[in-house]
Amino acid sequence: MKKLHKQKFIIFSMFLILFIGCTAQRTFTNVNLKEGDYSFDKPHKLAYTITYKENGEPKSSREGEVLGYLEDAFADVGFAKPSSKASSTGSMHIDINYIDNLAEQVAKAFVTGYTYGLIGYHSKDEIIMDVELTLNGEIIKKDGYKHEISTIAGLFQEGKVSNKTEMDRSRAFEKAAQQLVLKFLNDI
């Protein structure tokens, strides 16, 4: 009888080890646009402001972090450098709305078998950016730039993210911000 309990324990442990890789979260985002595709001779000096929301609710605690990602992306291609309002040649206000449905998807997947790696989930978080750029007395408003961050776990989910690059979740938001900036620059 003792031997039977030991075998059950070993078999159960092997089952869990087998599916641990299937249940690990993996994050993906599209990085089709490259910084090298855009270049500007002389960067503008812009005073940046941002409004950051998660699911439509303002989250001022993350504004500095997100603004840093956006400023870096604009500076990396040579379009603009951050400046104080007094020494700037223009201004840019950016509205970011991060629509997160990860918690909802994980809860739903947990009930349907995520625990054992049998079904899993595919969560699509969306980032929407609106920009108002004032430069040389001209106002440019561009709305509705979207980018998606996908998170998967479970078996047979890779096909849903085949056109995206896998990366750490914390880096995915930075890359999404960069892609939004490049989409905006492509339009002006």
Short mmCIF file of the C-alpha atoms (twelve columns), coordinates in Angstrom:
data_MODEL
# 
_entry.id   MODEL 
# 
loop_
_atom_site.group_PDB 
_atom_site.id 
_atom_site.type_symbol 
_atom_site.label_atom_id 
_atom_site.label_alt_id 
_atom_site.label_comp_id 
_atom_site.label_asym_id 
_atom_site.label_seq_id 
_atom_site.Cartn_x 
_atom_site.Cartn_y 
_atom_site.Cartn_z 
_atom_site.pdbx_PDB_model_num 
ATOM 1   C CA . MET A 1   0.000   0.000  0.000   1 
ATOM 2   C CA . LYS A 2   2.847   2.365  0.832   1 
ATOM 3   C CA . LYS A 3   4.412   1.651  -2.554  1 
ATOM 4   C CA . LEU A 4   1.123   2.542  -4.291  1 
ATOM 5   C CA . HIS A 5   0.986   5.972  -2.576  1 
ATOM 6   C CA . LYS A 6   4.579   6.605  -3.579  1 
ATOM 7   C CA . GLN A 7   3.793   5.736  -7.215  1 
ATOM 8   C CA . LYS A 8   0.727   8.001  -7.212  1 
ATOM 9   C CA . PHE A 9   2.824   10.835 -5.819  1 
ATOM 10  C CA . ILE A 10  5.499   10.341 -8.483  1 
ATOM 11  C CA . ILE A 11  2.962   10.114 -11.306 1 
ATOM 12  C CA . PHE A 12  1.117   13.231 -10.092 1 
ATOM 13  C CA . SER A 13  4.412   15.107 -9.757  1 
ATOM 14  C CA . MET A 14  5.435   14.127 -13.298 1 
ATOM 15  C CA . PHE A 15  2.040   15.254 -14.586 1 
ATOM 16  C CA . LEU A 16  2.505   18.683 -12.993 1 
ATOM 17  C CA . ILE A 17  6.076   19.030 -14.294 1 
ATOM 18  C CA . LEU A 18  4.928   18.078 -17.796 1 
ATOM 19  C CA . PHE A 19  2.294   20.828 -17.880 1 
ATOM 20  C CA . ILE A 20  4.205   23.562 -16.042 1 
ATOM 21  C CA . GLY A 21  5.614   24.849 -19.338 1 
ATOM 22  C CA . CYS A 22  2.147   24.890 -20.825 1 
ATOM 23  C CA . THR A 23  0.708   27.055 -18.078 1 
ATOM 24  C CA . ALA A 24  3.497   29.625 -17.878 1 
ATOM 25  C CA . GLN A 25  2.406   33.062 -19.075 1 
ATOM 26  C CA . ARG A 26  4.117   34.362 -22.185 1 
ATOM 27  C CA . THR A 27  3.767   37.896 -23.546 1 
ATOM 28  C CA . PHE A 28  3.906   38.990 -27.202 1 
ATOM 29  C CA . THR A 29  3.618   42.232 -29.153 1 
ATOM 30  C CA . ASN A 30  4.052   43.358 -32.737 1 
ATOM 31  C CA . VAL A 31  7.309   45.191 -33.512 1 
ATOM 32  C CA . ASN A 32  6.993   45.624 -37.282 1 
ATOM 33  C CA . LEU A 33  8.003   49.297 -37.357 1 
ATOM 34  C CA . LYS A 34  11.699  49.963 -36.738 1 
ATOM 35  C CA . GLU A 35  13.374  53.112 -35.411 1 
ATOM 36  C CA . GLY A 36  15.745  53.071 -38.383 1 
ATOM 37  C CA . ASP A 37  12.802  53.595 -40.747 1 
ATOM 38  C CA . TYR A 38  12.500  57.205 -39.535 1 
ATOM 39  C CA . SER A 39  15.103  59.894 -39.078 1 
ATOM 40  C CA . PHE A 40  14.963  63.628 -38.547 1 
ATOM 41  C CA . ASP A 41  17.804  66.102 -39.033 1 
ATOM 42  C CA . LYS A 42  17.211  68.415 -36.114 1 
ATOM 43  C CA . PRO A 43  15.144  67.420 -33.104 1 
ATOM 44  C CA . HIS A 44  12.433  69.756 -31.876 1 
ATOM 45  C CA . LYS A 45  12.381  70.824 -28.239 1 
ATOM 46  C CA . LEU A 46  8.972   69.878 -26.925 1 
ATOM 47  C CA . ALA A 47  7.222   70.307 -23.613 1 
ATOM 48  C CA . TYR A 48  5.415   66.997 -23.086 1 
ATOM 49  C CA . THR A 49  2.287   66.351 -21.041 1 
ATOM 50  C CA . ILE A 50  0.434   63.088 -20.660 1 
ATOM 51  C CA . THR A 51  -2.844  61.703 -19.416 1 
ATOM 52  C CA . TYR A 52  -2.631  57.996 -18.627 1 
ATOM 53  C CA . LYS A 53  -5.704  55.849 -18.056 1 
ATOM 54  C CA . GLU A 54  -6.313  52.174 -17.407 1 
ATOM 55  C CA . ASN A 55  -9.694  51.006 -18.652 1 
ATOM 56  C CA . GLY A 56  -10.770 54.658 -18.817 1 
ATOM 57  C CA . GLU A 57  -9.813  55.432 -15.197 1 
ATOM 58  C CA . PRO A 58  -6.997  57.998 -14.676 1 
ATOM 59  C CA . LYS A 59  -3.829  56.492 -13.153 1 
ATOM 60  C CA . SER A 60  -1.503  59.405 -12.505 1 
ATOM 61  C CA . SER A 61  0.938   57.150 -10.625 1 
ATOM 62  C CA . ARG A 62  2.094   55.600 -13.933 1 
ATOM 63  C CA . GLU A 63  2.211   58.793 -16.000 1 
ATOM 64  C CA . GLY A 64  5.923   59.422 -15.379 1 
ATOM 65  C CA . GLU A 65  6.930   55.922 -16.436 1 
ATOM 66  C CA . VAL A 66  4.800   55.950 -19.588 1 
ATOM 67  C CA . LEU A 67  5.892   59.474 -20.514 1 
ATOM 68  C CA . GLY A 68  9.511   58.324 -20.174 1 
ATOM 69  C CA . TYR A 69  8.909   55.522 -22.706 1 
ATOM 70  C CA . LEU A 70  7.290   57.949 -25.153 1 
ATOM 71  C CA . GLU A 71  9.964   60.635 -24.754 1 
ATOM 72  C CA . ASP A 72  12.670  58.031 -25.326 1 
ATOM 73  C CA . ALA A 73  10.944  56.808 -28.478 1 
ATOM 74  C CA . PHE A 74  10.655  60.336 -29.915 1 
ATOM 75  C CA . ALA A 75  14.289  61.092 -29.006 1 
ATOM 76  C CA . ASP A 76  15.622  57.786 -30.398 1 
ATOM 77  C CA . VAL A 77  14.496  58.690 -33.924 1 
ATOM 78  C CA . GLY A 78  15.621  62.309 -33.566 1 
ATOM 79  C CA . PHE A 79  12.158  63.870 -33.765 1 
ATOM 80  C CA . ALA A 80  12.058  65.631 -30.410 1 
ATOM 81  C CA . LYS A 81  13.816  66.033 -27.104 1 
ATOM 82  C CA . PRO A 82  12.028  66.895 -23.871 1 
ATOM 83  C CA . SER A 83  12.343  70.520 -22.863 1 
ATOM 84  C CA . SER A 84  10.920  72.932 -20.330 1 
ATOM 85  C CA . LYS A 85  7.968   75.002 -21.459 1 
ATOM 86  C CA . ALA A 86  10.080  78.185 -21.454 1 
ATOM 87  C CA . SER A 87  12.755  76.841 -23.844 1 
ATOM 88  C CA . SER A 88  10.548  74.648 -26.016 1 
ATOM 89  C CA . THR A 89  9.697   75.150 -29.674 1 
ATOM 90  C CA . GLY A 90  6.347   73.422 -29.223 1 
ATOM 91  C CA . SER A 91  4.295   71.143 -27.067 1 
ATOM 92  C CA . MET A 92  2.813   67.699 -27.229 1 
ATOM 93  C CA . HIS A 93  -0.044  66.302 -25.178 1 
ATOM 94  C CA . ILE A 94  -0.509  62.539 -25.279 1 
ATOM 95  C CA . ASP A 95  -3.533  60.609 -24.039 1 
ATOM 96  C CA . ILE A 96  -2.926  56.910 -23.368 1 
ATOM 97  C CA . ASN A 97  -5.696  54.478 -22.456 1 
ATOM 98  C CA . TYR A 98  -4.516  50.981 -21.517 1 
ATOM 99  C CA . ILE A 99  -7.407  48.548 -21.825 1 
ATOM 100 C CA . ASP A 100 -6.459  45.515 -19.757 1 
ATOM 101 C CA . ASN A 101 -8.499  42.335 -19.828 1 
ATOM 102 C CA . LEU A 102 -5.851  39.964 -18.444 1 
ATOM 103 C CA . ALA A 103 -7.485  39.484 -15.029 1 
ATOM 104 C CA . GLU A 104 -10.818 38.649 -16.664 1 
ATOM 105 C CA . GLN A 105 -9.223  36.131 -19.036 1 
ATOM 106 C CA . VAL A 106 -7.194  34.435 -16.289 1 
ATOM 107 C CA . ALA A 107 -10.289 34.071 -14.115 1 
ATOM 108 C CA . LYS A 108 -12.264 32.590 -16.996 1 
ATOM 109 C CA . ALA A 109 -9.423  30.258 -17.978 1 
ATOM 110 C CA . PHE A 110 -8.869  29.103 -14.400 1 
ATOM 111 C CA . VAL A 111 -12.407 27.795 -14.279 1 
ATOM 112 C CA . THR A 112 -12.092 26.059 -17.672 1 
ATOM 113 C CA . GLY A 113 -8.865  24.181 -17.107 1 
ATOM 114 C CA . TYR A 114 -5.964  26.615 -17.071 1 
ATOM 115 C CA . THR A 115 -4.791  25.094 -13.801 1 
ATOM 116 C CA . TYR A 116 -3.797  21.899 -15.580 1 
ATOM 117 C CA . GLY A 117 -2.565  23.524 -18.773 1 
ATOM 118 C CA . LEU A 118 -5.242  21.852 -20.815 1 
ATOM 119 C CA . ILE A 119 -7.016  24.867 -22.290 1 
ATOM 120 C CA . GLY A 120 -5.252  28.058 -21.282 1 
ATOM 121 C CA . TYR A 121 -6.120  31.516 -22.459 1 
ATOM 122 C CA . HIS A 122 -5.238  34.268 -24.908 1 
ATOM 123 C CA . SER A 123 -5.595  37.779 -23.518 1 
ATOM 124 C CA . LYS A 124 -5.424  40.869 -25.724 1 
ATOM 125 C CA . ASP A 125 -4.659  44.134 -23.956 1 
ATOM 126 C CA . GLU A 126 -5.021  47.227 -26.107 1 
ATOM 127 C CA . ILE A 127 -3.241  50.548 -25.833 1 
ATOM 128 C CA . ILE A 128 -4.887  53.539 -27.501 1 
ATOM 129 C CA . MET A 129 -2.976  56.784 -28.051 1 
ATOM 130 C CA . ASP A 130 -4.242  60.240 -29.027 1 
ATOM 131 C CA . VAL A 131 -1.758  63.029 -29.729 1 
ATOM 132 C CA . GLU A 132 -2.005  66.808 -29.970 1 
ATOM 133 C CA . LEU A 133 1.199   68.376 -31.282 1 
ATOM 134 C CA . THR A 134 1.669   72.138 -31.381 1 
ATOM 135 C CA . LEU A 135 4.676   73.103 -33.468 1 
ATOM 136 C CA . ASN A 136 5.485   76.436 -35.143 1 
ATOM 137 C CA . GLY A 137 1.972   77.715 -34.412 1 
ATOM 138 C CA . GLU A 138 0.355   74.743 -36.119 1 
ATOM 139 C CA . ILE A 139 -1.765  72.225 -34.215 1 
ATOM 140 C CA . ILE A 140 -1.764  68.612 -35.359 1 
ATOM 141 C CA . LYS A 141 -4.302  66.287 -33.749 1 
ATOM 142 C CA . LYS A 142 -4.146  62.559 -34.390 1 
ATOM 143 C CA . ASP A 143 -6.432  60.120 -32.630 1 
ATOM 144 C CA . GLY A 144 -6.953  56.410 -32.326 1 
ATOM 145 C CA . TYR A 145 -3.499  54.873 -32.641 1 
ATOM 146 C CA . LYS A 146 -3.816  51.316 -31.339 1 
ATOM 147 C CA . HIS A 147 -1.390  48.632 -30.334 1 
ATOM 148 C CA . GLU A 148 -1.969  45.224 -28.801 1 
ATOM 149 C CA . ILE A 149 -0.106  43.239 -26.163 1 
ATOM 150 C CA . SER A 150 -1.052  39.550 -26.112 1 
ATOM 151 C CA . THR A 151 -0.548  37.187 -23.203 1 
ATOM 152 C CA . ILE A 152 -1.004  33.448 -23.599 1 
ATOM 153 C CA . ALA A 153 -0.826  30.375 -21.408 1 
ATOM 154 C CA . GLY A 154 -1.858  26.788 -21.951 1 
ATOM 155 C CA . LEU A 155 -1.711  24.372 -24.830 1 
ATOM 156 C CA . PHE A 156 -2.146  25.292 -28.499 1 
ATOM 157 C CA . GLN A 157 -2.173  29.076 -27.993 1 
ATOM 158 C CA . GLU A 158 0.955   29.955 -30.046 1 
ATOM 159 C CA . GLY A 159 -0.981  30.154 -33.319 1 
ATOM 160 C CA . LYS A 160 -2.929  33.129 -31.974 1 
ATOM 161 C CA . VAL A 161 0.267   35.206 -31.665 1 
ATOM 162 C CA . SER A 162 2.247   33.928 -34.668 1 
ATOM 163 C CA . ASN A 163 2.889   37.415 -36.110 1 
ATOM 164 C CA . LYS A 164 4.195   38.869 -32.837 1 
ATOM 165 C CA . THR A 165 7.497   38.827 -30.963 1 
ATOM 166 C CA . GLU A 166 7.779   37.236 -27.519 1 
ATOM 167 C CA . MET A 167 9.227   39.386 -24.742 1 
ATOM 168 C CA . ASP A 168 9.059   40.060 -21.028 1 
ATOM 169 C CA . ARG A 169 5.750   41.672 -20.011 1 
ATOM 170 C CA . SER A 170 7.466   44.768 -18.584 1 
ATOM 171 C CA . ARG A 171 9.354   45.296 -21.863 1 
ATOM 172 C CA . ALA A 172 6.215   44.731 -23.956 1 
ATOM 173 C CA . PHE A 173 4.636   47.982 -22.763 1 
ATOM 174 C CA . GLU A 174 7.816   49.897 -23.636 1 
ATOM 175 C CA . LYS A 175 7.852   48.346 -27.128 1 
ATOM 176 C CA . ALA A 176 4.149   49.099 -27.581 1 
ATOM 177 C CA . ALA A 177 4.788   52.760 -26.715 1 
ATOM 178 C CA . GLN A 178 7.608   52.839 -29.259 1 
ATOM 179 C CA . GLN A 179 5.348   51.345 -31.946 1 
ATOM 180 C CA . LEU A 180 2.625   53.916 -31.213 1 
ATOM 181 C CA . VAL A 181 5.149   56.744 -31.594 1 
ATOM 182 C CA . LEU A 182 6.379   55.321 -34.902 1 
ATOM 183 C CA . LYS A 183 2.794   55.024 -36.174 1 
ATOM 184 C CA . PHE A 184 2.221   58.688 -35.285 1 
ATOM 185 C CA . LEU A 185 5.452   59.782 -36.995 1 
ATOM 186 C CA . ASN A 186 4.445   57.819 -40.088 1 
ATOM 187 C CA . ASP A 187 1.292   59.966 -40.335 1 
ATOM 188 C CA . ILE A 188 2.823   63.430 -40.021 1 
# 
